[in-house]
Amino acid sequence: MTSPRTESFEKLLALIEKLRSPDGCPWDMKQTKRDVGQYLIDETYEAIDAIESKPPEGLREELGDVFFQILFLARIAEEAGEFDITGVIDGITEKMIRRHPHVFAHAGVSGVEEVKLNWKLIKKRERGGGEKNESLLGDIPRSLPPLPAAWHLTRKASEAGFDWNGTDGVIEKLEEETRELRKALSENSREKIAGEIGDLFFSLVNLCRFTGVHPETALASSVAKFRKRFAFIEEKLKEEGKTPQEATLEEMDLLWERAKQYDL
């Protein structure tokens, strides 16, 4: 007798196979790995958003959307004779067993830091020890969005000793980049301005790393805060029969300060 979990999994696999079949959905049949890869990125961001802002049912739904895209990608690969979802599952199961010897091979560890060190050593062995001329940054995907890419790149460089000694050095770098941005603005050079803004972002990511605050998390929090405060402005203006376009900047600034007082 199959378990409900197995039945649900097989049902979803059969549904995807049907969608991709000649008598299935014309749109689904046309999808490529690249197409589904973009959907996977979009759905992943929605799942992350659900972690912060939705009830459990909302997160469950978003996880389902992510899971669907993963299975869909595996189906495309299976049709091309490359691998199937069983290979995906078996591969990740074997990898996690290898990388947790303290759980599955009775290897002793002193704590979290040793677990992280073992993970890195095992990962290096899995890749053949790494070539001598292989870049330390080579395993960071080029398709990563810039913000997490900057986080991972600077973390990797730091592991090799290429880093500041503390936050003071990063703050000084931020001040230096701000001065250079002011200079670029005074010269009205769009190319230089873009470059200096990028350097400023990169330095901010370094500050996040030093303080243990992930840049995506920090920015997401500020974005959510802005949404709430601007919604407050719109609501109060609506009570006065106005829209933001009809209000003055001074009126909106006053409402913004009120929103801050309400801890929005």
C-alpha positions as CSV (number, residue, x, y, z in Angstrom):
1,M,0.0,0.0,0.0
2,T,1.4,3.4,-1.0
3,S,1.4,6.2,1.5
4,P,-0.6,9.5,1.0
5,R,2.7,11.3,0.5
6,T,3.8,8.9,-2.3
7,E,0.3,9.2,-3.9
8,S,0.4,13.0,-3.9
9,F,3.9,13.0,-5.4
10,E,3.0,10.6,-8.1
11,K,-0.2,12.5,-8.9
12,L,1.7,15.7,-9.4
13,L,4.3,14.0,-11.6
14,A,1.5,12.5,-13.7
15,L,-0.1,15.9,-14.1
16,I,3.2,17.4,-15.3
17,E,3.7,14.5,-17.7
18,K,0.2,15.1,-19.1
19,L,0.8,18.8,-19.5
20,R,3.9,18.1,-21.6
21,S,2.3,15.4,-23.7
22,P,1.0,15.9,-27.3
23,D,-2.6,16.0,-26.0
24,G,-1.7,18.2,-23.1
25,C,-1.2,22.0,-22.9
26,P,0.3,23.7,-26.0
27,W,1.9,26.4,-23.8
28,D,3.4,24.0,-21.4
29,M,4.8,21.9,-24.3
30,K,6.7,24.9,-25.6
31,Q,8.4,25.8,-22.4
32,T,12.2,25.4,-22.3
33,K,14.7,25.0,-19.4
34,R,15.5,28.7,-19.7
35,D,11.8,29.7,-19.5
36,V,11.2,27.5,-16.4
37,G,14.4,28.8,-14.8
38,Q,13.1,32.3,-14.9
39,Y,9.7,31.1,-13.4
40,L,11.7,29.3,-10.7
41,I,13.5,32.6,-9.8
42,D,10.2,34.5,-9.7
43,E,8.4,31.8,-7.6
44,T,11.4,31.6,-5.2
45,Y,11.2,35.3,-4.5
46,E,7.4,35.0,-3.9
47,A,8.1,32.2,-1.4
48,I,10.7,34.3,0.4
49,D,8.1,37.1,0.6
50,A,5.6,34.7,2.0
51,I,8.0,33.7,4.8
52,E,7.9,37.3,6.0
53,S,4.4,38.5,5.2
54,K,1.9,35.6,4.7
55,P,0.1,33.1,7.0
56,P,1.2,29.4,6.8
57,E,-1.4,28.7,4.0
58,G,0.2,31.4,1.9
59,L,3.7,30.0,2.4
60,R,2.4,26.5,1.6
61,E,1.0,27.7,-1.7
62,E,4.2,29.5,-2.7
63,L,6.3,26.4,-1.8
64,G,4.0,24.4,-4.1
65,D,4.7,26.9,-6.9
66,V,8.5,26.5,-6.4
67,F,8.1,22.7,-6.2
68,F,6.1,22.6,-9.4
69,Q,8.8,24.5,-11.3
70,I,11.5,22.1,-10.0
71,L,9.5,19.0,-11.1
72,F,8.8,20.7,-14.4
73,L,12.5,21.3,-15.1
74,A,13.2,17.6,-14.2
75,R,10.5,16.5,-16.6
76,I,12.1,18.5,-19.5
77,A,15.5,16.9,-18.7
78,E,13.9,13.5,-18.6
79,E,12.3,14.0,-22.0
80,A,15.8,14.9,-23.3
81,G,17.3,11.7,-21.9
82,E,19.5,13.6,-19.4
83,F,18.1,12.6,-15.9
84,D,14.8,12.2,-14.1
85,I,13.4,13.3,-10.8
86,T,14.5,10.1,-9.1
87,G,18.1,11.0,-10.0
88,V,17.6,14.4,-8.5
89,I,16.2,13.0,-5.3
90,D,18.9,10.3,-5.0
91,G,21.7,12.7,-5.8
92,I,20.7,15.3,-3.1
93,T,20.1,12.5,-0.5
94,E,23.5,11.0,-1.1
95,K,25.1,14.5,-1.0
96,M,23.5,15.4,2.3
97,I,24.5,12.1,3.9
98,R,28.2,12.7,2.8
99,R,28.1,16.3,4.1
100,H,26.7,15.3,7.5
101,P,29.2,12.7,8.8
102,H,28.5,13.8,12.3
103,V,24.9,12.6,11.9
104,F,25.3,9.6,9.6
105,A,28.8,8.4,10.1
106,H,29.2,9.0,13.8
107,A,32.0,11.6,13.3
108,G,32.4,13.8,16.4
109,V,32.2,17.6,16.1
110,S,32.8,20.3,18.7
111,G,30.1,22.6,17.4
112,V,28.6,24.6,14.6
113,E,32.0,26.0,13.4
114,E,33.5,22.6,12.9
115,V,30.3,21.5,11.1
116,K,30.8,24.4,8.7
117,L,34.5,23.6,8.2
118,N,33.8,20.0,7.5
119,W,31.1,21.0,5.0
120,K,33.7,23.1,3.1
121,L,36.4,20.3,3.1
122,I,33.9,17.7,2.0
123,K,32.6,19.9,-0.8
124,K,36.2,20.5,-1.9
125,R,36.9,16.8,-2.0
126,E,33.7,16.2,-4.0
127,R,35.1,18.6,-6.6
128,G,38.4,16.7,-6.9
129,G,40.3,18.9,-4.5
130,G,40.2,21.9,-6.8
131,E,42.8,22.8,-9.4
132,K,45.7,25.0,-8.2
133,N,44.8,27.6,-10.8
134,E,41.1,27.5,-10.0
135,S,39.7,30.8,-8.8
136,L,38.4,31.0,-5.3
137,L,35.3,32.8,-6.8
138,G,34.7,30.2,-9.5
139,D,31.9,28.4,-7.7
140,I,29.8,31.5,-7.3
141,P,27.1,31.5,-10.1
142,R,27.4,34.3,-12.5
143,S,23.6,34.3,-12.8
144,L,23.2,35.4,-9.2
145,P,21.5,38.8,-8.7
146,P,24.1,41.5,-8.0
147,L,23.3,41.9,-4.3
148,P,23.7,38.3,-3.2
149,A,26.6,37.9,-5.6
150,A,28.4,40.8,-3.9
151,W,27.8,39.1,-0.5
152,H,29.2,35.8,-1.6
153,L,32.2,37.3,-3.5
154,T,33.3,39.4,-0.6
155,R,32.8,36.5,1.8
156,K,35.0,34.3,-0.3
157,A,37.7,36.9,-0.6
158,S,37.6,37.4,3.1
159,E,38.3,33.7,3.7
160,A,41.5,34.2,1.7
161,G,42.5,37.1,4.0
162,F,41.5,39.9,1.5
163,D,39.4,42.1,3.9
164,W,39.4,45.0,6.3
165,N,40.3,44.4,9.9
166,G,36.9,45.7,11.2
167,T,33.9,47.9,10.6
168,D,35.9,51.1,10.9
169,G,37.8,50.3,7.7
170,V,34.5,49.6,5.9
171,I,33.0,52.9,7.2
172,E,36.1,54.8,5.9
173,K,35.6,53.1,2.5
174,L,32.0,54.1,2.5
175,E,33.0,57.7,3.2
176,E,35.6,57.6,0.4
177,E,33.1,56.2,-2.1
178,T,30.6,58.9,-1.1
179,R,33.2,61.6,-1.8
180,E,33.9,60.0,-5.2
181,L,30.2,59.9,-6.0
182,R,29.9,63.6,-5.1
183,K,32.7,64.4,-7.5
184,A,31.1,62.3,-10.2
185,L,27.8,64.2,-9.7
186,S,29.6,67.5,-9.9
187,E,31.1,66.4,-13.2
188,N,27.7,65.3,-14.4
189,S,29.2,62.1,-16.0
190,R,26.5,59.4,-16.2
191,E,29.0,56.7,-16.6
192,K,31.1,57.8,-13.6
193,I,28.0,58.3,-11.5
194,A,26.8,54.8,-12.2
195,G,30.2,53.4,-11.4
196,E,30.5,55.2,-8.1
197,I,27.0,54.2,-7.1
198,G,27.9,50.6,-7.8
199,D,31.0,51.0,-5.6
200,L,28.9,52.5,-2.8
201,F,26.5,49.5,-3.0
202,F,29.4,47.1,-2.9
203,S,30.9,48.8,0.2
204,L,27.5,48.7,1.9
205,V,27.4,44.9,1.2
206,N,30.7,44.6,3.0
207,L,29.4,46.5,5.9
208,C,26.4,44.1,6.1
209,R,28.8,41.2,6.1
210,F,30.8,42.6,8.9
211,T,27.7,43.3,11.0
212,G,26.1,39.9,10.2
213,V,23.1,41.5,8.5
214,H,22.3,40.0,5.0
215,P,21.9,42.8,2.5
216,E,18.8,41.3,1.0
217,T,17.2,41.0,4.4
218,A,18.1,44.6,5.3
219,L,16.8,46.0,2.0
220,A,13.6,43.9,2.1
221,S,12.9,45.3,5.5
222,S,13.3,48.8,4.3
223,V,11.2,48.2,1.3
224,A,8.4,46.8,3.5
225,K,8.7,49.8,5.8
226,F,8.4,52.2,2.8
227,R,5.3,50.3,1.6
228,K,3.5,50.7,4.9
229,R,4.4,54.3,5.4
230,F,3.5,55.4,1.9
231,A,0.2,53.4,2.3
232,F,-0.4,55.5,5.5
233,I,0.2,58.7,3.5
234,E,-2.3,57.6,0.8
235,E,-4.9,56.6,3.4
236,K,-4.7,59.9,5.3
237,L,-4.8,62.0,2.1
238,K,-7.8,60.0,0.9
239,E,-9.6,61.0,4.1
240,E,-9.0,64.6,3.0
241,G,-10.3,63.9,-0.5
242,K,-6.8,64.1,-2.0
243,T,-4.4,61.9,-3.9
244,P,-0.6,62.0,-3.5
245,Q,-0.4,63.8,-6.9
246,E,-2.6,66.5,-5.5
247,A,-0.8,66.9,-2.2
248,T,2.3,69.1,-1.6
249,L,5.6,67.6,-0.6
250,E,5.3,69.3,2.8
251,E,2.0,67.6,3.4
252,M,3.4,64.2,2.6
253,D,6.5,64.8,4.7
254,L,4.4,65.6,7.7
255,L,2.3,62.4,7.2
256,W,5.6,60.4,6.8
257,E,6.8,61.7,10.2
258,R,3.4,60.7,11.7
259,A,3.8,57.2,10.2
260,K,7.2,56.9,11.9
261,Q,5.7,58.0,15.2
262,Y,3.2,55.1,14.9
263,D,6.2,52.8,14.3
264,L,5.1,51.9,10.8
